[in-house]
Amino acid sequence: MILDDSAADGGGLDGSGQADKGYVIRGGRTFNFTYDCTYDLLSSIPSLNGDHVSVYDEILAFNKEYEPHFGTRLIGNKRRMIDASFMPLSDDDLSSLENLLATTESLLDGKSIKDWFSLSFFKSNFWYLWASTFAFTPSHSLAEFRRYLLRLVHVLPYINKLAGVDRTPFNHHDSIALPLIDWLRTKGVLFITGAEVFDLDIDNDGNNLSVQRIRLMKDGEPECLSVAPGDLVFITIGSTTRGSALGSMNEPPLLTPTRHGPWALWEKLAARSATFGRPLNFSSRTDESKYISFTVTCNNPFFFDWMKEFTGAKAGKGGPVTFGNSSWLLSVDMLHQPYFRNQPANVGVFWGYGLFPDKPGNFVNKTMSKCSGAEILTELFSHLELTSELPGMLNTSICIPCTMPYISSPFLTRSKGDRPSVVPAGTVNLALLGQYSEIDDDLAFTIEYSVHGAMIAVYKLLGFNRTRPV
Ligand SMILES: Cc1cc2nc3c(=O)[nH]c(=O)nc-3n(C[C@H](O)[C@H](O)[C@H](O)COP(=O)(O)OP(=O)(O)OC[C@H]3O[C@@H](n4cnc5c(N)ncnc54)[C@H](O)[C@@H]3O)c2cc1C
């Protein structure tokens, strides 16, 4: 049984909308061949295409067809294209990078990236591409930055065209969440939506902690589920998308950093025992963890044609294009089309984001947080010197901004003990899943992290002598 307090299924793997009202994805995601757990899982899930292939096979075939093509990924002042295949770093910055890779993680407790590097590092092509691809900012965790460098070193030589990453044929709700949910239903899994788990009754006999009851709110009424011997309880602690809110062409999204659900439940557990970690480290610093994304539905091919000509890459074949000079650090990702199963052929959808939403724009005299969809498009078109084409774009497209207060919270600086173990010491029937439990050497803020954590939980609680697939 899966209890979920959202009305929709798929959690953070969202993707919804229609051509006349506008589509929304909160995140554009990339995968890569190091996602051993995710790909292992998806290789046993049938695709929805009805052609007897797995979701994994479908992803492989798609990425063969959509092999990345060289295109401009970094834009400077006055839409100057920067050759980002050239990523010079000063001798000092290079030696800081080498030292970081050679340092053990335990010595990086509590440190941020800006504690380690000089200011010049944050003006380098390398930083712009790395930061905009993975959503790092200088105040984020040095330990996490090091993990990304070590794991994704294969992406480095090609990051200017974003080769070495995998995409899915459609958005992640259509390509991943839906086939998974379908498959789980055929196996008899019951999905109960609109049910918020607000507490667990846990017995502590001095040696073992065991969950006895699950307390939830359903349709405004409290309910209690007993946990029978042999039952296992898996909860998601924390959330990157909780409190996210949408704006419109005319209204900015409102920042609503609510902590009910996954944050509140984690806080309750942590108040009882240090074994459950320190959620407030991740939930109380929204100034460092928020950013804004936007999805644009175009009823006119102009922008897709123009970007193809300008960057040299057809939509879906280049990586996100980043404006290095933008005070918001604006990026746009021209996705392959169609990106939604229900998307008409004459409609195009692209996605973008800004990592510094509290800074005023270079052209629109407002912070990104205060901008409507039309104002975000105005900033984008001004960077590209397309001001005479702007009215046409505003008349034929729908830009929906989305604010996410906790989005990069898995990247916040952390110290030992902030993240609990997937199966905390002493617990016999409870596992903590998601982005905030500690998994040695894996990368937070990825689907892989969630799937890997779930595998650890199942193997450990069921006593399987297995490790992650490789
Ligand atoms: C903008 C953005 C960009 C991203 N980019 C990438 C990327 O490039 N590559 C990548 O691999 N990953 C990326 N991710 C991350 C990836 O999407 C998430 O890590 C993943 O979806 C998390 O899955 P999860 O099941 O652990 O948690 P969630 O998706 O948060 O699902 C948990 C579900 O449980 C429910 N829930 C939680 N607590 C409770 C409770 N107490 N009571 C009831 N219901 C509850 C929630 O409502 C939710 O539906 C990105 C995510 C976003 C949002």
The ligand as an SDF file (V2000), in Angstrom:
LIG
                    3D

 53 58  0  0  0  0  0  0  0  0999 V2000
   13.4750   20.7360  -10.6270 C   0  0  0  0  0  0  0  0  0  0  0  0
   14.0070   19.3490  -10.4490 C   0  0  0  0  0  0  0  0  0  0  0  0
   15.1260   18.9530  -11.1740 C   0  0  0  0  0  0  0  0  0  0  0  0
   15.6460   17.6650  -10.9830 C   0  0  0  0  0  0  0  0  0  0  0  0
   16.7080   17.2510  -11.7520 N   0  0  0  0  0  0  0  0  0  0  0  0
   17.1210   15.9640  -11.6690 C   0  0  0  0  0  0  0  0  0  0  0  0
   18.1060   15.4370  -12.5680 C   0  0  0  0  0  0  0  0  0  0  0  0
   18.6000   16.1260  -13.4600 O   0  0  0  0  0  0  0  0  0  0  0  0
   18.4810   14.1330  -12.4240 N   0  0  0  0  0  0  0  0  0  0  0  0
   17.9340   13.3240  -11.4810 C   0  0  0  0  0  0  0  0  0  0  0  0
   18.2910   12.1340  -11.4070 O   0  0  0  0  0  0  0  0  0  0  0  0
   16.9990   13.7900  -10.6130 N   0  0  0  0  0  0  0  0  0  0  0  0
   16.5950   15.0810  -10.6900 C   0  0  0  0  0  0  0  0  0  0  0  0
   15.6220   15.5440   -9.8460 N   0  0  0  0  0  0  0  0  0  0  0  0
   15.3040   14.7560   -8.6450 C   0  0  0  0  0  0  0  0  0  0  0  0
   14.2630   13.6940   -8.7670 C   0  0  0  0  0  0  0  0  0  0  0  0
   13.1800   14.1140   -9.5340 O   0  0  0  0  0  0  0  0  0  0  0  0
   13.8220   13.4060   -7.3450 C   0  0  0  0  0  0  0  0  0  0  0  0
   14.9590   13.1360   -6.6030 O   0  0  0  0  0  0  0  0  0  0  0  0
   12.9330   12.2160   -7.2370 C   0  0  0  0  0  0  0  0  0  0  0  0
   11.7940   12.4200   -8.0220 O   0  0  0  0  0  0  0  0  0  0  0  0
   12.5550   12.0340   -5.7810 C   0  0  0  0  0  0  0  0  0  0  0  0
   11.7620   10.8900   -5.6710 O   0  0  0  0  0  0  0  0  0  0  0  0
   11.2430   10.3740   -4.2530 P   0  0  0  0  0  0  0  0  0  0  0  0
   10.2860    9.2690   -4.5470 O   0  0  0  0  0  0  0  0  0  0  0  0
   12.3770   10.1000   -3.3480 O   0  0  0  0  0  0  0  0  0  0  0  0
   10.4920   11.5780   -3.5930 O   0  0  0  0  0  0  0  0  0  0  0  0
    9.2360   12.3780   -4.1000 P   0  0  0  0  0  0  0  0  0  0  0  0
    9.2300   12.4700   -5.5720 O   0  0  0  0  0  0  0  0  0  0  0  0
    9.2250   13.6260   -3.2980 O   0  0  0  0  0  0  0  0  0  0  0  0
    8.0040   11.4480   -3.7360 O   0  0  0  0  0  0  0  0  0  0  0  0
    7.5700   11.2670   -2.4230 C   0  0  0  0  0  0  0  0  0  0  0  0
    6.0570   11.1800   -2.4120 C   0  0  0  0  0  0  0  0  0  0  0  0
    5.6530   10.8390   -1.1000 O   0  0  0  0  0  0  0  0  0  0  0  0
    4.6620   11.7530   -0.6520 C   0  0  0  0  0  0  0  0  0  0  0  0
    4.8800   11.9390    0.7950 N   0  0  0  0  0  0  0  0  0  0  0  0
    6.0340   12.2490    1.4250 C   0  0  0  0  0  0  0  0  0  0  0  0
    5.8410   12.3330    2.7480 N   0  0  0  0  0  0  0  0  0  0  0  0
    4.5380   12.0640    2.9720 C   0  0  0  0  0  0  0  0  0  0  0  0
    3.7270   11.9780    4.1520 C   0  0  0  0  0  0  0  0  0  0  0  0
    4.2230   12.2000    5.3610 N   0  0  0  0  0  0  0  0  0  0  0  0
    2.4280   11.6560    3.9990 N   0  0  0  0  0  0  0  0  0  0  0  0
    1.9190   11.3810    2.7570 C   0  0  0  0  0  0  0  0  0  0  0  0
    2.6230   11.4600    1.6090 N   0  0  0  0  0  0  0  0  0  0  0  0
    3.9170   11.7980    1.7190 C   0  0  0  0  0  0  0  0  0  0  0  0
    4.8840   13.0290   -1.4400 C   0  0  0  0  0  0  0  0  0  0  0  0
    3.6880   13.7640   -1.5940 O   0  0  0  0  0  0  0  0  0  0  0  0
    5.3850   12.4860   -2.7830 C   0  0  0  0  0  0  0  0  0  0  0  0
    4.3190   12.2480   -3.6750 O   0  0  0  0  0  0  0  0  0  0  0  0
   15.0610   16.7990  -10.0360 C   0  0  0  0  0  0  0  0  0  0  0  0
   13.9230   17.1990   -9.3200 C   0  0  0  0  0  0  0  0  0  0  0  0
   13.3850   18.4380   -9.5540 C   0  0  0  0  0  0  0  0  0  0  0  0
   12.1160   18.7850   -8.8140 C   0  0  0  0  0  0  0  0  0  0  0  0
  1  2  1  0
  2  3  1  0
  2 52  2  0
  3  4  2  0
  4  5  1  0
  4 50  1  0
  5  6  2  0
  6  7  1  0
  6 13  1  0
  7  8  2  0
  7  9  1  0
  9 10  1  0
 10 11  2  0
 10 12  1  0
 12 13  2  0
 13 14  1  0
 14 15  1  0
 14 50  1  0
 15 16  1  0
 16 17  1  0
 16 18  1  0
 18 19  1  0
 18 20  1  0
 20 21  1  0
 20 22  1  0
 22 23  1  0
 23 24  1  0
 24 25  2  0
 24 26  1  0
 24 27  1  0
 27 28  1  0
 28 29  2  0
 28 30  1  0
 28 31  1  0
 31 32  1  0
 32 33  1  0
 33 34  1  0
 33 48  1  0
 34 35  1  0
 35 36  1  0
 35 46  1  0
 36 37  1  0
 36 45  1  0
 37 38  2  0
 38 39  1  0
 39 40  1  0
 39 45  2  0
 40 41  1  0
 40 42  2  0
 42 43  1  0
 43 44  2  0
 44 45  1  0
 46 47  1  0
 46 48  1  0
 48 49  1  0
 50 51  2  0
 51 52  1  0
 52 53  1  0
M  END
$$$$
